[in-house]
């Protein structure tokens, strides 16, 4: 593929957003230099030098594009021939109605595709120079931006970076699970086949076991924060399980340990008082991730407490939980509609550092920045996706200023969409409203995306 433009676009960070942006731009004929500091400079949580290494979870969440906002966002990404979504689909593992992946295979395939693209050059080493002379640059360093680059960003944005803590959940080996106590079932038997309907591993608790478990979580020794970290808030959608436990004895039963939609075959199919769910973390289904069990407890306490869970008394851990700082910018204050800096229009931001939360959301902003840049270089006027689409509503969230509310990371949700007008005096029922939102989103997305960016409509043959 010959480049359509002689200038090279630099992308800093080979995570989901950076790789998606690189792939989209290169397939549109632009030369790209993708910069990744690993392995020369490691991070606190990554274990390999591969691209798009997922460290918190292996789940891309719901695949339902009719009644779920993240499912609709996936639909829009798939229609845009997203590298991340295509690779995730090709390396999926059973997870009920969700899209979960074999994270090792996923990362390996992404890395190979990026290295093999003729218009993508990979550069290893830390990047701190954001001078205008460098030309168009995308910052896609995600939640683990290096201290040196964060310091540079703080200087050029003339704005304080905001930060919060993000925790990761433990992973266990399936072989030592006691299946006389645990069983396989997706909540409400969701799924289109037997594999999907039995995707989750369930460990039941009686009321007494649950109360003892909550008490142990609260009293367990925790990781001590450094002085400069103590005022950093948590992201509310990814709270450590012990923090949730401290909010009330029933909090976990209405959160990650809710028993609804599950029946224990070892107890005459009765509903347990609480349930610990685990989902496959690899395609071979030998590793299982403890859903919602992100934690900042010390490792010794994790082993002691989690091995009290019925069915997990003898398990070995492939990974224990941990915690790390997550950094993001104040996007509404400092970014233009094309996600470039107001003060430095050749510097763009993509992914989690912009203030979106989640794998799919990070990928989406990487794709969107690539579209905006290709539009600008082609000399076309800027066009944001409609507010009625999932990506448009997420983009709008990053730009919307509300001085009464502190800007915080956000997952895609129907609350961000432009609402459906009621028919007469009758409001739509909950599910009908969701389907009306996604049906409108698909229509409006196609009308916005296809004439401007669809590879076929603009005469570009995409690399695979």
N, C-alpha and C positions, 0 to 999 in steps of 0.2 A: 504493500500500500504506500503510495507516494504522499508526502505531506502536502496539505493544502495551504499551509502557512509556514514561513521559515522561522518564526519565533518559537522558542521553547517555553513551555509552561512548567514551572517548578511546583511540585506538590510535596509538602512536608508531612510525613506520617503515612505508613503503609498499613493502616487499619482498614476497617470497612469503608469509611467515607473516602479515604485517600485512594484506595484501590478502585472503588467504583468511579470516582472522578477521573482517575487516570485512564481507565478502560473506556469510558464514554468519550473523553476527549481524543484519545488515540484512534478510536474507531471513526471519529469524525475528521481525521486527517491531521491532527495537531501533534507535534512532537512534545513529549512529556519526559521530564526528569523526576522520578519518584525517589524521594529521600527518606531513608529509614535509619535511625541511629543504632538500632540493634544490628549485629551483636557487639559493635564497638563500645556502645554505652547501654548497659542493661537497664531494665525497670525493676520495680519492686515485686511485680507479679508475673511477668512473662517468663516462660520456661524455655522457649525456643527462639530462633531467629526468623521463623516463618512469618509470612504476612497474614493479617486477619486472624491472629491467634485469639481465641475467645477464652476469657479467664473467669468470668462471673457465672455463666450458665451456658447451656447448649441449646436453649429454647428461643426460637423466633416468635413464639406465642401463637395466637389463633390463626388458623387458615381460613376461617369463615369470612368470605368477602361480601356476605349479604347482611349479617347482623352484628358484625364486629369491625371496629374502626381500624385496628391494625391489619385485619384481613383485607380491608379495602385498600390500605396503603400498599400491601404486598401486591395486590392486583395491579395497581398503577405502576409499581416498579417492574413487574413482569411484562407489562405492556410496553415498557421502555427498554426491554431487553437488558435488564440489570444483570451484571456479572455476578453480584452477590446472591441474588435470588435464584438465578439459574444454577449456581454451584450448590447452594443450600438445598434446592429441590433434588439435585442429583446425589446428594449425600445425606438424605434424611433417614431418621430412625423412627419407629412407631412411637406416637405420643398422643393418642386419642385424636382430638380435633385440632391439635397444635402442630406446628412445624418445629421439630427438634432435629438436630444434626449430629453426625459423627464429627466432632470438632477437629480431630487430627486429620482425617481425610479432607475435610473442608479447607483447612488452612493450607494443606499440601497442594491441593488442586488450584487454589487461588494463586499461590506463589508461582507455580509452574506456568500458569497462563500469563501472568504479568511479565515474567522473565522472557517468555517466548514471543511477546508482541514486538513487531519490528519498529514501532514508533515510541516504545517506552524504554528509557534507560534508567537503571536502578543505581542509586548512589547510597553508600553506607557511611554513617557518621552523623554527629550532632550538627544541626543547623541553628545558628543564632543570628545570622546576618539577614535582615529584612529590608535592606536598602532598596530604594526605588529603581536603582540601576539593574537590579536583578530581574526586572520585568514582572510579568504576571506570576503571582505566587499564591498558592492555596495552603492555608494552615489547617491541617487535619490531624493534629497530634492527639486528639482525644482527651480522655480523663487523666492521662499520665504525662502531660507536657513536662519536659525537663525544666528544672529550676532556672537554668540559664535562659532558655527561650521564654519562659513565663515572665522573667524579669524584663526581657526585651519587649514583650508584648505589653506589659504594664506601662512601659515608658512611651511606646508609640501610640497607645490607645488613650493615654491621659485619663485612664479609668482604673479603678481597683478591680482586679480579678476577684470573682467570687469563688468560694470553694466549699465542698461538702465531702463527707466521708461516704465511701461506698464499700460494702462488705460482700464477701463471696462465700458460697455454701460448700459444705464438705461433699466428697464423693466416696462411695463405698464399693467394695467388690461384691458382686451378687453371690458368688460361690459359697459364702459363709452365712447367708441369710437363712434363718430357720423358717422353712415354708410350712411348718405345722402351725405357725402363728400368723405369718404374712400371707397375702394373696395378691393376684394380679387382677386389676379392674380399673378402667377409666371411669371417672365420675359420671353417673347416670348412663353408663355403658356407651358413652359417645364414641363414634367412629364408624367407618363404612365397612370394616371387615373385622375378623376376630383379632388380628394383631393390634389394630387401633383400639378395639374395645377392651383389650387387656394390657394396654401400654404402661400403666402405672403400677408400681409396687406399693402395697398398702400395709401399714403396721398399726394395729388397733390399740387403743388404750381404754381401760376402765376409768371411772371417775377418780378412784383413789390413785391409780397410776398417773393420771393426768395432773392431779393436784401436786403430787410429789415431784413430778417432772418440772412443773412451773416453778416450784419453790427452789429446785436445784439450779435452774437457769438464773434466777434472780440472785442467788447467793454465790454463784461461781466466780472465781477470780477472772478479771478482765484484763485486756491489754491496756497498759498505761499510755496515755498520750503525751507527746512532747509538749513543752510549754506553749510553743507557737501554734499548736494544733487544737488547744482546748476550747477555743471559741468557735470552731468550725462546726456548722450544723450538719445533720444527716439529711439525705434525700428521703422524703417521706414514703416513697414507693419501694424503698429497698432498706428498710430498717433491720438492724440485727434482731434476731429472734428474742434475745434476752431483754432488749429495749421494749419490744412489743409486750413481753410478759410483765414488765414493770407497770404497764398501763392499765392492768386489771386482770384478774384471774381468768376471765372468760375471753380475753382479747384473742388469744391464739385459736380458740374454738370457733371464732367467727372470722378467722383469717386463714393462715396456711394449714391449720390442723382441723378445719371444719369437716365434720363427718357426713354431711348431706350427700345423697346420691351414691352411697356406698353401703354394701351389706357384707358382713363377715361370714364366709362359708364355714369357718371353724366354730361358729357360735349360732348355728341354726339360722344363718342369714339375717341376724339382727344387726341393727345399726350401732356401731361403737360410740362411746362417749366422745372420743377424739381420734383422729387418724393422722399419722405421719405418712406423707406420700413421697415417693421417689420416682424419677423418670430416667429412661436410658440416657447415658451420656456418650455412648459410642454405638456404631452400627452392629457390632457383635453382641451388644446388650450384656456385656460382662461388667460394666461400670454403671452405677446409678447415682444420680444427683439428688440430694435431699432438698426437695422443693420448699422454698421459703425459709431455709435454715441458714441464711447468711448470718455470720456471727463474729463478734470481737472477743469471745472467750479465749483464754489461754489454751494451747493445744492439749495439755494434760487434762484439763477440765472437759474439753470437747469429747475426748475418748471416754472418760469416765461417765459422763452424763448421757451421751448418745448411745452407748452400749447398754443403757438401761431400757431403751425402747424395745418393746416386745418384738421379737424376730431379729433384732440386731445385736443381741448379746455377745455374739462371737465374731462380728464382722471386723474386717481390716479396712483401713482407710487409704484410698488412693491419693486423696488430697484432703487436708483439714481446712476449715474455714479461715478466713483472714480479713484484713481491712486495709484500705488504702485511701489516700486523699484524691479527690476528683476536682478538677479545675475547669471553670467555664467563664466566658466573658459576658458582660452586660450588653447583650446584642441589641435591645431596643434603643439604647443610647448611642451606640457607636457604629452600627452597620447601616448601609444603604439598602434599598430593596433588592439589589443584585447580590447582597451579602458580602460586599466589599466594604472596607473601612471608609468612613466619611472623610477622614483626614489623609488616607493613603489608598486611593481607589484601585491601585494595582495589587493590593493585598486583600485576599478573600479568606473567608472562614467556612469550614465544612465539618459536619459530624457533631459529636457530643460536646465539643468545646463551645459550640454556639448556644447551647442550652436546651438541646433535645436529649431525651433519655431513652435508651433502648437500641438494640442492634438494628432493627428495621428503620427506625427513625434516623439513626446516624447514617445509614446507607442512603436513605432518601435525600438527605441534605447534601451528601456528596454528589449524587446524581444531579440534583437541582443546580448546584454551583457550576457543574460542567456545562449544563444547558445554557445557563446565563452567560458564561464566558464565550461559548461558541457563538451565541447570538450577538454578543458585543463585537467580537472580532469580525464577524460577517457583516457588520455595519447595520444590523437591524435594531430597531428600538426595543427597549426592555419590555418583556411581557411576563408578569407573574402568573402562576397557575390560579385558576378560580378558587375563591374561598369555599366553594361548594365541594371541592375535592379534598381528599385526605392530605395530600402534599401541600395544597394551597392553604389549608387551614393551619397546618403545622408551620409553614413559612410565615403566615400572618402572625402567629403567636410570637415568633422571634422578633417581630418588628413592632408589635403593639405596646405602646407605653401606657402604663397605669401607675401613676405616682402613689396611689394608695396601697399598692400591692408590690411586695418585693419580688423581683424577677427570679424565678426558680426553674430548674430543669423540668421538662414536661414530656410525658408519653403522649402519643396520639390518642385521642378519645373523641366521642361524638359531641362533647361539650364545646370543642373547638370549631366544629362545622357551622356554616351558616344555616340557621334553622329552617325547617319546612313550615311554610305558612299553613295555618289550619284551614280546612274546607268548611266554610260556614262557621258555625259555633262549635263544631265537633273537633276535638283533638284526636289525633291518631293514637291508637294503642301502641304500647312500647315497641313490640316487634315490628308492627307495621311502619312505625316511624323510622326505625333503623333501616328497614328495607327501602323505604322511600329515599332516605339519605344516600344509601349506597348506589341505588339505581340512578339517581341524579348525578352522583359523583362520577360514575362510569361514563355517562353521556357527556358531561361537561369536560371531563379529562380528555376524552377522544377528540372533542371539538377543539380543545386548546393544543394538545400535544401533537396530533397527527399532521396537521398542515405545516408545523414549524420544525419538529424534531424527529419525526418517524424516519428511520433509515431508508425505508423503501420510497417514501414520498419525496425525500430530498436527494434520492439517487446515490446513496452510499451503500457499498457492500460491507457488511459488518464482519469482523474477524470472530471466530468461534474458538 
